[in-house]
Amino acid sequence: MLARLVILALAAGPAHAQEAPAIEWTPVLEVRQRLFVEDRDAVDVDLPVRAVDQRARLGMEVRRLGVSARVSFQDARRWAASSDIATPAPFLPTIAEGWVRVEGDVTRNVGAVVTVGRQPITQHEGRILGVDAFSLEGQFFDAVRLVGHVAPLSVEYVNARRFTVPDEDPLGFGVNVFRVGANASNPMTTWTADGLWVVDARRTTDTTSTAGLYLRVDTGRWRGRAEGYLQASEAGTATLVGLSGGWVFGPNERLVLHVRFDSLSGDSSAGPGGATAWRPVLGDSHRFLGLMGRFATPEDSDGRGVSDTHLVLEARVAPPLSTTLAVHHFRSPLDGGAFGSEIDGTARWSFSPFATAGLGGAWFAPAPSFDATHRLYTYLELDVAF
């Protein structure tokens, strides 16, 4: 009898032994095709009016327990309707993303995440740091990112660089991001509060520090956001203020109306101590001033800064189809002079779990006192991702 029990136990042992955790493999295959027409100032002869962008990424993401890694290569091309555009260069893929992440939880409410390598970094809905969806290559950073959380608090440190053109982007001390925040949610209310400090010390002779507060509250049908930042450099100080209030109509957020105001300071004095034009941190992620905000940035507004009062309507016509429509009015925060108005809109149709078609456009009508050139930007794109 004893021998039979031993034999049964040995036979059942492997079935009850703890199996090694499986490795999760996720392929990365992304293709974007975009046809766009852009009409700016006639003097900007280097900018093609009509062009086709193509971007393809291929790679793999792997995960086991609390360790994950992702590597993807990309090739980006542009075909332009211009006689002086050369034949696209031979296939020379570059690394789009290449990072390793280690994460662990001490308890349900206490944990940490460390990510090292080329990665996307987003802060405050992408308005301070974010992925540039309108750039052909996208926007990724070579960074070390540390995040710790003790619910509801979280702390974050990032040291980031972008290795593009070494002569124009020296290493210095890189860009350091410090964030302390808190968030919580219940069935009725979700809120997030952050304090952020960004030190751009790539050019040690002109270090720029940007510090600010961000608050977002969604409660019931109301959506609210407030943020303010102060930017300091050797030239002086600059400010950015953003306010937004929204209301949800109907069930399932099918229709949301936002009233928003953004103000980016300009140059009130050419000497030290004067207010300087706001400079985007690590490049513009195009989250300000609509699709065509590039036509009314502080650098293009005679140093007078830009304030943008706008209405945004978000509508989901059906679950696969989402649309936005926005009307902007630009003025100078220094003298109140008008720059012009803009209307822009987008539509995205997810006709497959792996594919989305997008259509967007914007029309900027300048004020007579500012400019006499109307500007147009439209695009049609197809995104496929597995």
N, C-alpha and C positions, 0 to 999 in steps of 0.2 A: 504494500500500500504506500509506504514512504517513498519507495523508488518510483512509483507511478506519479506521485505528486511532484517529485523533483523533475522528472521528465516533462511534465506538463508546464512547470514553471519556466524551464529552460526554453521550451518551445514558444511560450507566450512572451518571453522577455524582449526580444527584438521588436515585437509589435507595440509594446508599451514604452519602449525607450524613446527619449526625446529626440525628435528629428532636427537636423540642422536647419535653421531658417532659410527659406528659399530666396534666391536672388531675383529681384524684379528688374526686368529689362524693358525699357521704353524707347522705341525708335524715334528719332527726330528727323522729320522730313517736312520742310516748309518751302513753299514756292509762292512768290508774289509777282504778279504782272500788273503794271500800272501804266495807263495812257493818260497823259495830262497836257493841258493847254494853259500856258501862263503868259500873261501880257502885262509887263511892267513898263517902266520908263523906256522910251525909244533910245535913250543914250546908253542903256545897258546892253550893248551889242554882244557881250559874251554869254548872255543867258538865252538858251534856245526857247523859242515860243512853244514848240510842240516837241514832245519826246516820249519815249517808251522806257520805263524802268523795269528791270528784271532782277530779282534777287532769289537765290536758291540756297537753302541750308540743308546739310545732311550730317547726322551724327547719332549719338546714343546717350541715354541716361540710364544709370544703373543704381540700384538701391539695395542695401542689405542691413537689417536692423536699423541703427541710427546713423549710418554712413551712406552718403550718396555722392555721385559724381556725374558730370555732364560735359560732353565735348561735342561741338558742332562746327563744321567748316562751312564757309559761305563763299559764293561768287556773285558779284554785283556788276551789272552792265547798264549802260544807258545808250539808247539810239536816239539821235536828235535830228530834226529836220533842218539840217544846215550842211552846206557843201564843204565846210572845213572840218567836219567831224571825221576822225580817222576810224578805220576798221577796229572793232573791239579787240582788246589785247588778248593774247592766248590765255587759256584757262589757268588762272593763278589763284587758287582758293586761299582764303585767310581764315583764321580762327575767329568765329563770332562769339562763342561762349566756351569757356573751359574752366570749370570750377569743381572744388571738392567741398562737401558740407558734412559737418559732424554735429549732431543734435542729441540732446538727452534731457530727460525730466527727472528731477529728484523726487518731486511729488506731482500731483495733478496740477498744482498752481505755481510750481517753481521749476524753472528749466533754463537752458541756454542753447544757442545755436552759433556755430562758427562756420563762416563761408570764406574760402580763399580762392582767388583766381578771377578770370574775366567774367563779369556777371552784370545783370541789370540792377540798378539801385533806384528806388523810388522813395521820395519823401513828400508828404503832404499832397496826395493825389497827383503826383508828378509835376507839380507847379514849381517846386524849388529844385528837385533833382528827379529826372524821369527819363523814360525811354522815348526817343524822338521817332514817332510813328511815320513822320513825313520825310525822314532822311532815308536815302537809299540803303545805307549800311546799317541803319539803326543806331543806337547809342548804348554802348556797353563800357564798363569801367574795369580796369585791373585794380582789384581792391582786396583788402582784408576787412571782413565785416563780422562784428561781435554783437550779439543780441542776447540779453538776459531778461527774464521776466519773473516777477513775484506778484501774481495777480492781486490787484488790477494794475500794478505799476510795471513799466518796462524801461530798460536803458539800452542804448545802442551807441557803438563807436565804429566809424568807418574811416579807413585810410585809403584813398582812391587816387588813381592816375589814369590818364589816357595816353597810350603810346601811339601817337599819330605821326606828326612831323617833329622829330627831336629838336630841331632848331627853333621851332615855334612853340614847343611845349616842353621846356626843360623840366627835369624831375623836381628840383628843389626839395621841399618837404611834402610834396603832394597836397591833396585836399583832405582835411580832417573834418569829420562830421561827428558832432556830439548831440545826442537826443535823449531827453527824459520825458516820458509820457505816461498816461493812464487811460484806460478805456473800460467800459462796462456796457452791458446790454441786458434788457429784459423784454418781455413780449411787446411792450409799448414804446420803449425808449432805448436808443443807442447813442452813446457819446464817446468822443475822443478828444483829449487835450494833450498838446505837445509843446515842449520848449526845445528849440533847435538852435545850434551854433555851428556855423560852417566857416572854416579858416582855409582860404585858398592861398597856399604859400609856395606854389610852383615857381613863381617868379619872386625871389626873396627881396627884390628891390621894390616890389609893389604888392605887398600882401594885402588881401582883401578879406575882411571878416564880415559875416552876415549872421545876425541873430534875430530871432523872432518867436512869436507865440502863435499857435494854431488851435482853433476850437471848432468842432463840428458836433451838432446835435440833431438827431432825427427822432422826432416824437410824434406819434399819431400820424396825421397827414402833413405835418410841418417839417421842413428841411431847412436847417440854418448852418451857416459857416462864417467865421470871422478870423482874420489873420492879419498880422502886422509884422514888418521886418525893418531892421535898420542895418545898413551896409556902410562900412567904414574902410577907407583906404587913405593913402597919402594925399590924394586929391581932395578929400573931404568926405562927406556923408551923403547917403542916398536912402530913400524910403520906398517901401511898397506896402500898400494897404489893400485888402480885399474883403468885401462883404457880399453875402449871398443869402437870399431867403426864397424858399420854394414851397409850393403847395401841391398836394397830390389829389387829382380828381379821379373818381371812379375806383373800382376794385383792382387789386393786383398791380398798382402803379402803372396803369396803361397810359396815363397822361399826367405829366408833371410840368408846372410852369415855374421858372426861376426868374427873379429880378436880381441882377448882380452889378457890382461896381468894383472896378480895379483901378488903382492909381499908381503909376510908376514915375518917380520924380525925375526932374531934368536939371540943367545947369543954370543956377541963378547967378553964379559968379565964376569967372575963369580962374581966379586965384585960389590958393589954399583956403580951406574952410568953407568954401561955397558948396551948395548942394550939387551933387554930380548926378548924371544920368544913371539910372539903375542898370546894372550889368548882370545878365543871367549867370547863374552858377554853373560852371562846366558846360556851357552851351545852352542854347534855347531848346526846350522840349515842346515848344509851340502849344503851351497850355494857357497862354494869355492872348487876348485880343483877337480871337476868332481864327479862322483858317488863313486869313490874309493879314494877320497882325504884323508880319514882316514888312508890310508897306507903311506902317505907322509906328515903328519902334522909336525909342528916344534918339537913336543915332540918326534917324531919317527925319526928325521933326525939329531941326534947328536947335537941338539941345533943350527943348522946352518940356520934355517928358510927355507922358500920355496918360490920360484918364479915359476909362471906357465904361460907359453906362449901357447896359444891354439887357434884353429880354431873351430867354432861352426856353423853347418849348420842346420837350422830349415826349415822343409818342411811340407806343408799340402797337402798330396796326394789327398785327397778329404775332404769335410767339416767335416765328422765324424772322419777322420784319420789324426793324426799329429805325426811327427817324428822329432827326433834330432840326430845328429851325431857330436861327438867332438873328437879332437885329441889334447892331452896335452903333454907338455915337461916340466919336473920339474928340476930346478937347485937350488943351494944355492945362495942367494943374498949376502952372506958374502965372499965366496971364489970362486964362479962360478962353483963349482963341480956339476956334473950331478947326479941326483937321479934316473932318468928313464923316461919312456914315458908311456902314457896310451891312449887307445881308448875306448870310451864308447858311448852308444846309447840307445835311448828309442823310444817306439812306443805306442801310446794310441788311442784306437778305441772306440768312443762313439756310441755304437750300439743301444742305447736307451736314451731317455731324462733323465733316472734315473740310467743308468748303463754304466760303462766304464771298458774296459779290458786294462791292461798295461803290457808291456814286456820291460825289461831293462837289460843291462849287461855292464860289464867293464872288461878290461884286462890290468893289470899293468906289464910292463916289466922293471925291475930295471937295472940301469947301473952296469957293472961289478965291478966298484970301490965302489959301495954303498951296494949292496946286491946281492944274487944269487938266490932269490926266486921269481918266477913269481906268481902273485896273480890274482884270478878270483872272480867275483861277478856277479850273474845273479838272476833275479827274474821274477815271473809271478804273477800278482795280478788281483783281480776283486773288483771293488768298486761299491756299490749300495747305493744311497742316495735319500731320499724323503723329 
